[in-house]
Amino acid sequence: MRIRDFVPSDAQQLVEILKANQQYGHPEIDGPEAMSKVHQCRAAEFLVVEEDYRVVGFIRGVYDGSRAIIHIASVHPDYQRRGIGRALVREIAERFKQRGASSLAVTVPGELGFWKKVGFRQTTRIMFAYPIDDILG
Ligand SMILES: CC(C)(COP(=O)(O)OP(=O)(O)OC[C@H]1O[C@@H](n2cnc3c(N)ncnc32)[C@H](O)[C@@H]1OP(=O)(O)O)[C@@H](O)C(=O)NCCC(=O)NCCS
């Protein structure tokens, strides 16, 4: 297993992983163009994992100068339950810690089981406005 920074040529493989996990409902926030923007954002950490010489998963999140948050993680179904998701969470946590973060949150649309297993506690509920114009009127 090798974890490294995302490069734009990974985008199509990540789209296939998201589709395989039924996580590709919003291409405008998770598709190749959005991935390129995240890649260019200095606040973001965007990591991919390779196994068997192919990209099989990724994780991405941001550090705001104090706190960090993970927004999405995905491991190809053929490679789940082998410790890859845990390794991605550990690596992004290490990166955020090195940048100065003392806390790490995660936005979880689905099951909590994995996140509890890797060390998160459920505290608050996160509320969501998408599209952002729901707030702007
Ligand atoms: C959630 C996900 C990223 C976990 O990746 P993974 O590589 O399968 O996880 P790991 O193998 O590292 O699992 C770490 C631990 O969590 C457990 N675990 C994994 N998925 C779990 C689940 N859905 N429910 C409960 N426990 C789970 C594993 O059994 C393992 O426990 P152990 O250390 O006691 O053996 C992956 O299953 C996935 O991409 N799922 C679909 C998309 C998704 O839900 N993403 C998260 C929301 S953004």
The ligand as a Gaussian input file, in Angstrom:
#p B3LYP/6-31G(d) Opt

LIG

0 1
 C      -15.841000       3.561000       4.903000
 C      -14.585000       3.095000       4.131000
 C      -13.780000       4.317000       3.676000
 C      -13.732000       2.228000       5.071000
 O      -12.573000       1.792000       4.357000
 P      -11.973000       0.327000       4.592000
 O      -10.659000       0.273000       3.893000
 O      -12.987000      -0.684000       4.228000
 O      -11.775000       0.312000       6.186000
 P      -10.669000      -0.512000       7.036000
 O      -10.465000      -1.842000       6.417000
 O       -9.471000       0.342000       7.217000
 O      -11.444000      -0.692000       8.413000
 C      -10.955000      -0.211000       9.664000
 C      -11.844000      -0.787000      10.739000
 O      -13.196000      -0.343000      10.557000
 C      -14.050000      -1.448000      10.377000
 N      -15.047000      -1.084000       9.385000
 C      -14.854000      -0.813000       8.073000
 N      -16.022000      -0.486000       7.487000
 C      -16.956000      -0.570000       8.445000
 C      -18.371000      -0.362000       8.452000
 N      -19.038000       0.011000       7.357000
 N      -19.038000      -0.540000       9.629000
 C      -18.374000      -0.915000      10.751000
 N      -17.017000      -1.117000      10.812000
 C      -16.345000      -0.942000       9.670000
 C      -13.170000      -2.579000       9.904000
 O      -13.724000      -3.841000      10.186000
 C      -11.903000      -2.311000      10.682000
 O      -12.070000      -2.773000      12.018000
 P      -10.880000      -3.591000      12.757000
 O       -9.699000      -2.657000      12.779000
 O      -11.447000      -3.912000      14.084000
 O      -10.618000      -4.779000      11.888000
 C      -14.971000       2.210000       2.912000
 O      -15.687000       1.089000       3.364000
 C      -15.811000       2.939000       1.879000
 O      -15.267000       3.580000       0.988000
 N      -17.150000       2.797000       1.990000
 C      -18.057000       3.400000       1.021000
 C      -18.017000       4.891000       1.029000
 C      -18.223000       5.520000       2.394000
 O      -19.150000       5.184000       3.128000
 N      -17.339000       6.482000       2.724000
 C      -17.359000       7.182000       3.995000
 C      -18.243000       8.364000       4.012000
 S      -17.478000       9.788000       3.294000

